[in-house]
Amino acid sequence: MAKRNLKREDLLKTFQNVTIINFNYDRCVEQYLFHAFHQRGAVSRDDARTVVRSLRMIRPYGALGSLWGELAFGDYSTNPISAADRILTLTEQLAQDVDDAIKKAILDAHVIVILGFGFHEQNMEALTVDSEYKHRNIFATLFGLDYQITGQVREHIGRAVKTDPPYVQGQQTVCGTFLRNFEIPILRAAA
C-alpha cells in the first residue's frame, strides 16, 4: 500500500502522514518494510533505509534498539540483555512524553488501522484520548476474538479514540489477509 502509485521522486515522502504505535519491542515492522522497498520495490539499500528511518514509530514499552544500531537485526554476537534497560514490562508506566505522543498521533489521525492488537486494558487506555468526538475511519483486525464479543470490542475502540460515528470496520482474520481485503477502503479513507 505504501508503494502504490509511488514515484521515485516522492520516495522520501512515503510515510510523511503515517505514525505507527507499536506495542512490541522488536523491529519486525522496520525489517519487513526495508526488505519490501529494497527487494520488491527496486529501491537501493540506502534509500530503503532512509525511507524506513523516516517512519514515525512510537513504542509505548520501549524497543530493543534501532534496526541498524547497537543491537542490529539478526546480530547474534551482541548480548541481548544489554537492551533490557530500553524496555518496559506491561505493568510499568508509560513515560509522559510517549503517552503525549500517542494521544497527539490519535487526535491528528483521520484514519486509524489496528493490526494484531490484543485489546489489553492497559493498551486500550494508552490509545484513549480525551477530546470531542470527531469522524475517524477505523479499521481493525479482530483475529482470535470470539464472534459474540467483536461488537463490544468495536464499540470500545470507537469510544477510546473518540470517533463519531463509533463504527469500526473489522474482520476476524490475520493481518496480511486483512490488509489485502481492506486495501481499497483504507486508501480511499486516507485520500
C-alpha positions, 0 to 999 in steps of 0.5 A: 500500500505504501508503494502504490502509485509511488514515484521515485521522486516522492520516495522520501515522502512515503510515510510523511502522514503515517505514525505507527504505535507499536506495542512490541519491542522488536523491529519486525515492522522496520525489517519487513518494510526495508526488505519490501522497498529494497527487494520488491520495490527496486529501491537501493539499500540506502534509500530503503533505509532512509525511507524506513528511518523516516517512519514515525514509530512510537513504542509505548514499552520501549524497543530493543534498539534501532534496526541498524544500531547497537543491537542490529537485526539478526546480530547474534554476537551482541548480548541481548540483555544489554537492551533490557534497560530500553524496555518496559514490562506491561505493568510499568508506566508509560513515560509522559512524553510517549503517552503525549505522543500517542494521544497527539498521533490519535487526535491528528489521525483521520484514519486509524488501522489496528493490526494484531492488537490484543485489546489489553486494558492497559493498551486500550487506555494508552490509545484513549484520548480525551477530546470531542468526538470527531469522524475517524475511519477505523479499521481493525483486525479482530483475529482470535476474538470470539464472534459474540464479543467483536461488537463490544470490542468495536464499540470500545475502540470507537469510544477510546479514540473518540470517533463519531460515528463509533463504527469500526470496520473489522474482520476476524482474520490475520493481518496480511489477509486483512490488509489485502481485503481492506486495501481499497477502503483504507486508501480511499479513507486516507485520500 
